[in-house]
Amino acid sequence: MPKTPALKTEAFVKWFRAATPYIHQFGGGTFVIAFGGEVIAENEFQQLTHDINVLVSLEIRVVIVHGTRPQIDEQMRQHGVTPRFVNNRRVTDDRALACVKEANGIVRVEMEALMSMELANSPMWGADIRVSSGNFVTAKPVGVVDGVDFGHTGEVRKIDAEGIRRRLDDHEVVLLSPVGFSPTGDVFNCTLEDVATSAAIALKADKLIFLTETAGAQDAKGRLVSELTVKQAREMIAGNGLAEDVRIFLPWAVRACDAGVKRAHLISRHVDGALLIELFTSHGIGTMVVPESPERLRDAVGDDVPGIIQILEPLEQQGILVKREQHQLERDIGQFFVLESEGNILGCAALVPFPEDKTAELAALAVNPFYRDGGRGERMLAFAEQRARTSGFKTLFVLSTRTTHWFVERGFVEADLARLPERRRSHYNEDRRSKIFVKEL
């Protein structure tokens, strides 16, 4: 058997180590994962089962909510029933309801079969996924809206959270179809986003995850927005630039976070492994919606040294920053502050005081490359400036070789060596020939 190339092995080890905090964080958590019937129709669910198996093996409690729109349309085509939609919602008459029942039955059986696979030499080898489904969703009719009778189209009235929890406690994956039942025995055709969001809220889920057609929410320049607070998401919804699927799912993500769900995610269904990338890497792959930003600036402590090294080391290897040994960081940790998110260090900087000259040096300012487009450098600079002011310093200076324009654009002015405090001037490295920039506070 050929050996794995050293570079691939090293990358795997780095990824696995980086994923460890998330593994500890998510164990025992409840995730609701929702996706449209296209995932089944286009044979993408088998790959997804591999990722679900990973979550189950990590003792994550998984609830799956599937859609059936393409399957219902196919049943209607076969039975000569014309689909009817009003405001993107299906009108479900008696003939359409028969197609709804048949489509959901077919999809559910196919999904249960795929999650039962234990093929040798596959990610499902040794898997023991038990699937539970049932009448966990109580629904009510939508009724007549703007003169349109929606018939058997319904919306969620109640989720049997206790019943679902019992199945999850018994290490089962719970499968919810987008249908609900009334106390009188009627069947209603619901939307997957309504069922998924209602289930996540009722279960007080840690995560609600929508698999979407596009990569997630994008800004006005077409760039993926990796994180949105509820407030930011509402502002984005009020605009007109969202892709159709994001426009559908983002309001439900906001509703979930408003009601106590810790995080909601929109990730592309078209990327193999997107679920694992989003959950087990610091940069993710889609859009995460949070009640408020989990990022905070704080003073560094000794336990932050490994995270600081991880951010500084690549820049030191490129010659952008001066090499700092671990013992130096540990000695000077009181001068550092970090930008943290859920236990992960996203950025760091040091504020070195020279009180005799009423100035301070901003050093080792660095941000994880996956987070450099979110204005985090500016936030850290503003934090340093404010701290310097409150400490009574009149100026702030930096030494830079490769990021000179960034500082100039933010109010720093180039200066000569004489502007440095005498104590710092004696340690100036002539070989690096760093440029000096000063900002009046």
C-alpha positions as CSV (number, residue, x, y, z in Angstrom):
1,M,0.0,0.0,0.0
2,P,1.6,3.4,-1.0
3,K,2.4,5.8,1.7
4,T,0.6,9.1,2.1
5,P,2.8,11.9,0.9
6,A,4.4,13.8,3.8
7,L,2.7,17.1,2.9
8,K,-0.8,15.5,2.9
9,T,0.0,13.8,6.2
10,E,1.1,17.1,7.7
11,A,-2.0,18.9,6.5
12,F,-4.2,16.1,7.9
13,V,-2.5,16.3,11.3
14,K,-2.8,20.1,11.4
15,W,-6.5,19.9,10.4
16,F,-7.3,17.2,13.0
17,R,-5.6,19.2,15.8
18,A,-7.3,22.4,14.8
19,A,-10.7,20.5,14.8
20,T,-10.2,19.2,18.4
21,P,-11.7,22.2,20.2
22,Y,-14.8,21.9,18.1
23,I,-15.0,18.1,18.8
24,H,-15.0,18.9,22.5
25,Q,-17.4,21.7,22.1
26,F,-20.1,19.9,20.0
27,G,-20.2,16.5,21.8
28,G,-23.6,16.0,23.2
29,G,-25.0,19.0,21.3
30,T,-28.2,18.9,19.2
31,F,-28.0,19.8,15.5
32,V,-31.0,20.2,13.2
33,I,-29.9,19.7,9.5
34,A,-32.4,20.6,6.8
35,F,-32.2,20.3,3.0
36,G,-34.4,20.3,0.0
37,G,-35.6,17.2,-1.9
38,E,-33.0,18.1,-4.6
39,V,-30.3,16.5,-2.4
40,I,-32.1,13.1,-2.8
41,A,-33.1,13.6,-6.4
42,E,-29.6,14.4,-7.4
43,N,-28.0,11.5,-5.5
44,E,-26.1,13.8,-3.1
45,F,-27.5,12.3,0.1
46,Q,-25.2,9.3,0.1
47,Q,-22.2,11.6,0.5
48,L,-24.0,13.5,3.2
49,T,-24.6,10.3,5.2
50,H,-20.8,10.0,5.5
51,D,-20.7,13.3,7.2
52,I,-23.7,12.6,9.4
53,N,-22.0,9.4,10.4
54,V,-19.0,11.5,11.6
55,L,-21.3,13.6,13.7
56,V,-23.1,10.6,15.2
57,S,-19.7,9.0,16.0
58,L,-18.8,12.2,17.9
59,E,-22.0,11.8,20.0
60,I,-23.7,14.8,18.4
61,R,-27.5,14.4,18.5
62,V,-28.8,14.8,14.9
63,V,-32.2,15.7,13.7
64,I,-32.7,15.6,9.9
65,V,-35.5,17.5,8.1
66,H,-35.9,16.8,4.4
67,G,-37.8,18.5,1.6
68,T,-39.8,16.9,-1.1
69,R,-40.7,19.6,-3.7
70,P,-39.1,17.8,-6.8
71,Q,-40.5,14.5,-5.7
72,I,-44.0,15.9,-5.3
73,D,-43.8,17.5,-8.7
74,E,-42.8,14.2,-10.2
75,Q,-45.7,12.4,-8.5
76,M,-48.0,15.1,-9.8
77,R,-46.6,14.7,-13.3
78,Q,-47.2,11.0,-13.2
79,H,-50.7,11.4,-12.0
80,G,-51.6,14.3,-14.3
81,V,-52.0,16.8,-11.5
82,T,-51.0,20.4,-12.2
83,P,-48.9,22.0,-9.5
84,R,-50.1,25.4,-8.2
85,F,-48.1,27.9,-6.2
86,V,-49.0,31.2,-4.7
87,N,-46.2,33.4,-3.3
88,N,-43.8,30.4,-3.6
89,R,-46.1,28.2,-1.4
90,R,-47.8,25.1,-2.7
91,V,-51.6,25.0,-2.8
92,T,-52.5,21.5,-1.7
93,D,-55.9,20.2,-2.8
94,D,-57.0,16.6,-2.3
95,R,-55.2,15.2,-5.4
96,A,-52.1,17.1,-4.6
97,L,-52.2,15.8,-1.0
98,A,-52.1,12.2,-2.3
99,C,-49.0,13.1,-4.2
100,V,-47.5,14.7,-1.1
101,K,-48.0,11.5,0.9
102,E,-46.6,9.3,-1.8
103,A,-43.5,11.5,-2.3
104,N,-42.7,11.8,1.4
105,G,-43.0,8.0,1.8
106,I,-40.6,7.3,-1.0
107,V,-38.0,9.8,0.2
108,R,-38.1,8.7,3.8
109,V,-37.6,5.0,2.8
110,E,-34.7,5.9,0.5
111,M,-33.0,8.0,3.2
112,E,-33.4,5.3,5.8
113,A,-31.9,2.8,3.4
114,L,-28.9,4.9,2.7
115,M,-28.3,5.6,6.4
116,S,-28.4,1.8,7.0
117,M,-25.4,1.1,4.7
118,E,-22.3,-0.5,6.2
119,L,-20.2,-1.1,3.1
120,A,-16.6,-2.2,3.7
121,N,-13.9,0.2,2.6
122,S,-16.3,3.1,2.8
123,P,-16.9,5.9,5.4
124,M,-20.0,3.9,6.5
125,W,-18.1,0.8,7.4
126,G,-18.9,0.0,11.1
127,A,-21.6,2.6,11.2
128,D,-24.6,1.9,13.4
129,I,-27.0,4.7,12.6
130,R,-30.5,3.9,13.8
131,V,-33.2,6.2,12.3
132,S,-36.4,7.1,14.0
133,S,-39.4,8.9,12.4
134,G,-42.9,9.4,13.5
135,N,-45.7,11.9,14.2
136,F,-43.6,14.5,16.0
137,V,-45.1,17.4,14.1
138,T,-48.6,18.8,14.9
139,A,-49.8,21.2,12.2
140,K,-52.7,23.5,11.5
141,P,-54.1,24.6,8.1
142,V,-52.8,27.8,6.5
143,G,-56.4,28.5,5.6
144,V,-57.5,31.2,3.2
145,V,-55.0,33.9,2.5
146,D,-55.8,36.8,0.2
147,G,-58.7,34.9,-1.2
148,V,-56.7,31.8,-1.9
149,D,-57.8,28.5,-0.1
150,F,-54.5,26.6,0.5
151,G,-56.4,23.4,1.3
152,H,-54.2,20.9,2.9
153,T,-51.2,23.2,3.1
154,G,-50.2,23.7,6.7
155,E,-47.9,25.3,9.2
156,V,-46.3,23.9,12.3
157,R,-48.4,24.3,15.5
158,K,-46.3,22.2,17.9
159,I,-43.2,19.9,17.9
160,D,-43.2,16.9,20.2
161,A,-39.8,17.9,21.6
162,E,-40.0,15.4,24.5
163,G,-40.6,12.5,22.1
164,I,-37.7,13.6,19.9
165,R,-35.4,13.9,22.9
166,R,-36.2,10.3,24.0
167,R,-35.1,9.1,20.6
168,L,-32.0,11.2,20.7
169,D,-31.2,10.0,24.2
170,D,-31.4,6.4,22.8
171,H,-28.7,7.4,20.3
172,E,-31.0,7.5,17.3
173,V,-31.0,10.0,14.4
174,V,-34.5,11.5,14.1
175,L,-35.9,12.0,10.6
176,L,-38.6,14.6,10.1
177,S,-40.6,14.9,6.9
178,P,-42.3,18.2,6.0
179,V,-45.8,17.0,6.9
180,G,-47.8,17.5,10.0
181,F,-50.8,16.0,11.6
182,S,-53.8,17.5,13.4
183,P,-55.5,16.1,16.5
184,T,-58.4,15.1,14.3
185,G,-56.1,13.0,12.0
186,D,-55.8,15.4,9.1
187,V,-52.5,15.5,7.2
188,F,-50.9,18.8,6.2
189,N,-48.2,19.7,3.7
190,C,-45.7,21.9,5.5
191,T,-42.4,23.6,4.4
192,L,-39.1,22.1,5.4
193,E,-37.9,25.5,6.7
194,D,-40.9,25.8,9.0
195,V,-40.5,22.2,10.4
196,A,-36.7,22.6,10.8
197,T,-36.9,25.9,12.5
198,S,-39.7,24.9,14.8
199,A,-37.9,21.7,15.8
200,A,-34.6,23.6,16.5
201,I,-36.5,26.1,18.7
202,A,-38.4,23.4,20.5
203,L,-35.3,21.3,21.1
204,K,-33.2,24.4,22.1
205,A,-30.8,23.2,19.5
206,D,-27.1,24.2,19.4
207,K,-27.3,24.5,15.6
208,L,-29.8,24.8,12.8
209,I,-28.1,24.1,9.4
210,F,-29.7,24.7,6.0
211,L,-28.1,23.2,3.0
212,T,-28.6,25.7,0.2
213,E,-28.2,26.1,-3.6
214,T,-25.7,28.9,-3.2
215,A,-22.7,29.3,-0.9
216,G,-24.5,31.5,1.6
217,A,-25.3,35.2,2.0
218,Q,-23.3,37.6,-0.2
219,D,-22.6,41.3,0.2
220,A,-23.1,44.0,-2.4
221,K,-19.8,43.1,-4.1
222,G,-20.8,39.4,-4.4
223,R,-18.4,38.3,-1.6
224,L,-19.5,35.6,0.8
225,V,-20.3,36.9,4.3
226,S,-19.1,34.3,6.7
227,E,-20.8,35.6,9.8
228,L,-23.9,37.8,10.4
229,T,-25.4,38.9,13.7
230,V,-29.2,38.8,13.8
231,K,-29.3,42.6,13.3
232,Q,-27.0,42.5,10.3
233,A,-29.0,39.6,8.8
234,R,-32.2,41.7,9.1
235,E,-30.6,44.6,7.4
236,M,-29.5,42.2,4.6
237,I,-33.0,40.8,4.2
238,A,-34.4,44.3,3.9
239,G,-32.2,44.8,0.8
240,N,-32.8,43.3,-2.6
241,G,-29.5,41.6,-3.4
242,L,-30.0,38.1,-1.9
243,A,-30.1,34.9,-3.9
244,E,-33.6,33.2,-4.0
245,D,-32.7,30.4,-1.6
246,V,-30.9,32.7,0.8
247,R,-33.9,35.0,0.8
248,I,-36.1,32.0,1.8
249,F,-33.8,30.5,4.5
250,L,-32.1,33.6,6.1
251,P,-35.3,34.9,7.8
252,W,-35.9,31.4,9.3
253,A,-32.3,31.4,10.6
254,V,-33.0,34.8,12.2
255,R,-36.2,33.5,13.7
256,A,-34.3,30.5,15.2
257,C,-31.6,32.7,16.8
258,D,-34.2,35.1,18.1
259,A,-35.9,32.1,19.9
260,G,-32.8,30.7,21.5
261,V,-31.0,28.6,18.9
262,K,-27.3,29.3,19.4
263,R,-26.2,29.3,15.8
264,A,-27.8,29.0,12.4
265,H,-25.8,28.1,9.2
266,L,-26.4,28.4,5.5
267,I,-24.0,26.2,3.5
268,S,-23.9,25.0,-0.1
269,R,-25.2,21.5,-0.7
270,H,-23.0,21.2,-3.8
271,V,-19.6,21.1,-1.9
272,D,-18.6,17.6,-0.8
273,G,-17.8,17.8,2.9
274,A,-19.3,21.3,3.3
275,L,-20.9,20.2,6.6
276,L,-17.6,19.2,8.1
277,I,-15.7,22.2,6.8
278,E,-18.3,24.6,8.3
279,L,-18.4,22.9,11.6
280,F,-14.8,21.8,12.2
281,T,-12.7,24.6,10.7
282,S,-12.2,28.2,12.0
283,H,-13.0,29.7,8.7
284,G,-16.0,27.6,7.7
285,I,-17.5,27.6,4.2
286,G,-20.9,29.3,4.4
287,T,-22.7,31.9,6.4
288,M,-23.2,31.6,10.2
289,V,-26.0,33.6,11.9
290,V,-25.5,34.4,15.6
291,P,-27.6,36.4,18.1
292,E,-24.7,38.7,18.5
293,S,-21.1,38.6,17.5
294,P,-19.1,36.0,19.5
295,E,-15.9,37.9,18.9
296,R,-14.3,39.9,21.7
297,L,-11.1,41.7,22.3
298,R,-9.5,41.0,25.6
299,D,-6.1,40.9,27.4
300,A,-4.0,37.8,26.5
301,V,-3.3,35.1,29.2
302,G,-0.7,32.4,29.3
303,D,-3.1,29.8,27.7
304,D,-3.3,32.0,24.6
305,V,0.4,31.5,23.7
306,P,-0.2,28.5,21.4
307,G,-2.9,30.4,19.5
308,I,-0.8,33.5,19.2
309,I,2.1,31.4,17.9
310,Q,-0.2,29.8,15.3
311,I,-1.1,33.3,13.9
312,L,2.4,34.8,14.1
313,E,4.5,31.9,12.8
314,P,3.5,32.1,9.1
315,L,4.2,35.9,9.1
316,E,7.6,35.3,10.8
317,Q,8.5,32.7,8.2
318,Q,7.7,35.2,5.4
319,G,9.9,37.9,7.2
320,I,6.9,40.2,7.7
321,L,7.3,40.0,11.5
322,V,10.3,39.5,13.8
323,K,10.7,36.0,15.1
324,R,9.5,35.6,18.7
325,E,10.4,32.5,20.7
326,Q,7.7,30.9,22.9
327,H,9.6,31.9,26.1
328,Q,9.6,35.5,24.9
329,L,5.8,35.4,24.3
330,E,5.3,33.9,27.7
331,R,7.4,36.6,29.3
332,D,5.7,39.4,27.5
333,I,2.1,38.0,27.5
334,G,1.0,40.9,29.6
335,Q,1.6,43.3,26.7
336,F,-0.6,41.3,24.3
337,F,-4.3,41.4,23.6
338,V,-6.2,39.0,21.4
339,L,-9.4,38.8,19.3
340,E,-11.2,35.7,20.4
341,S,-14.2,33.8,19.1
342,E,-15.6,30.8,21.0
343,G,-12.2,29.9,22.3
344,N,-10.3,30.4,19.0
345,I,-7.7,33.2,18.6
346,L,-8.5,35.1,15.4
347,G,-6.0,37.9,15.9
348,C,-3.4,39.4,18.3
349,A,-1.2,42.4,18.9
350,A,1.0,43.8,21.6
351,L,1.1,47.3,23.1
352,V,4.6,48.0,24.4
353,P,4.7,51.0,26.7
354,F,7.4,53.6,26.9
355,P,6.0,55.8,29.6
356,E,9.1,58.0,29.9
357,D,8.3,59.2,26.4
358,K,4.5,59.1,26.7
359,T,4.4,56.8,23.7
360,A,3.7,53.1,23.0
361,E,4.7,50.7,20.2
362,L,2.0,48.6,18.4
363,A,3.7,45.4,17.6
364,A,2.9,41.9,16.2
365,L,-0.5,43.0,14.8
366,A,-1.8,40.0,12.9
367,V,-5.1,38.4,12.0
368,N,-5.8,34.8,10.9
369,P,-5.8,35.0,7.1
370,F,-9.3,33.6,6.9
371,Y,-10.6,36.6,8.8
372,R,-8.7,39.5,7.2
373,D,-11.7,40.9,5.2
374,G,-14.0,41.6,8.1
375,G,-12.4,44.8,9.5
376,R,-10.8,43.0,12.4
377,G,-7.4,44.7,11.9
378,E,-9.2,48.1,12.2
379,R,-11.0,46.9,15.4
380,M,-7.7,45.8,16.9
381,L,-6.0,49.1,16.0
382,A,-8.9,51.1,17.5
383,F,-8.6,49.0,20.6
384,A,-4.9,49.7,20.9
385,E,-5.3,53.4,20.3
386,Q,-8.0,53.7,23.0
387,R,-5.9,51.8,25.5
388,A,-2.9,54.0,24.7
389,R,-5.0,57.1,25.2
390,T,-6.4,56.0,28.6
391,S,-2.9,55.1,29.7
392,G,-1.9,58.7,29.1
393,F,0.2,58.2,26.0
394,K,0.4,61.0,23.4
395,T,1.6,58.9,20.4
396,L,1.6,55.4,19.0
397,F,4.3,54.1,16.7
398,V,4.8,51.0,14.6
399,L,7.7,49.5,12.7
400,S,6.8,47.9,9.4
401,T,8.5,46.4,6.3
402,R,5.5,45.1,4.2
403,T,2.3,46.7,5.4
404,T,3.3,50.4,5.3
405,H,0.4,51.5,3.2
406,W,-2.1,50.0,5.6
407,F,-0.9,52.1,8.4
408,V,-0.6,55.3,6.3
409,E,-4.2,54.8,5.2
410,R,-5.1,54.8,8.9
411,G,-3.5,58.1,9.9
412,F,0.1,57.1,10.6
413,V,2.9,59.3,9.3
414,E,6.4,58.1,8.3
415,A,9.1,59.3,10.7
416,D,12.8,58.9,11.1
417,L,14.8,56.9,13.6
418,A,15.1,59.9,15.9
419,R,11.3,59.7,16.7
420,L,11.8,56.4,18.4
421,P,12.2,56.4,22.2
422,E,15.9,56.0,23.1
423,R,15.3,52.6,24.7
424,R,13.6,51.3,21.5
425,R,16.1,53.0,19.2
426,S,19.0,51.0,20.8
427,H,17.2,47.8,19.6
428,Y,16.5,48.9,16.1
429,N,17.5,46.2,13.6
430,E,19.5,47.8,10.8
431,D,19.3,44.6,8.7
432,R,15.5,44.7,8.5
433,R,15.4,48.4,7.7
434,S,11.9,48.7,9.0
435,K,10.1,51.9,8.3
436,I,8.8,53.9,11.2
437,F,5.3,55.3,11.4
438,V,3.9,57.5,14.2
439,K,0.3,58.5,14.9
440,E,-0.7,61.4,17.2
441,L,-3.4,60.3,19.7
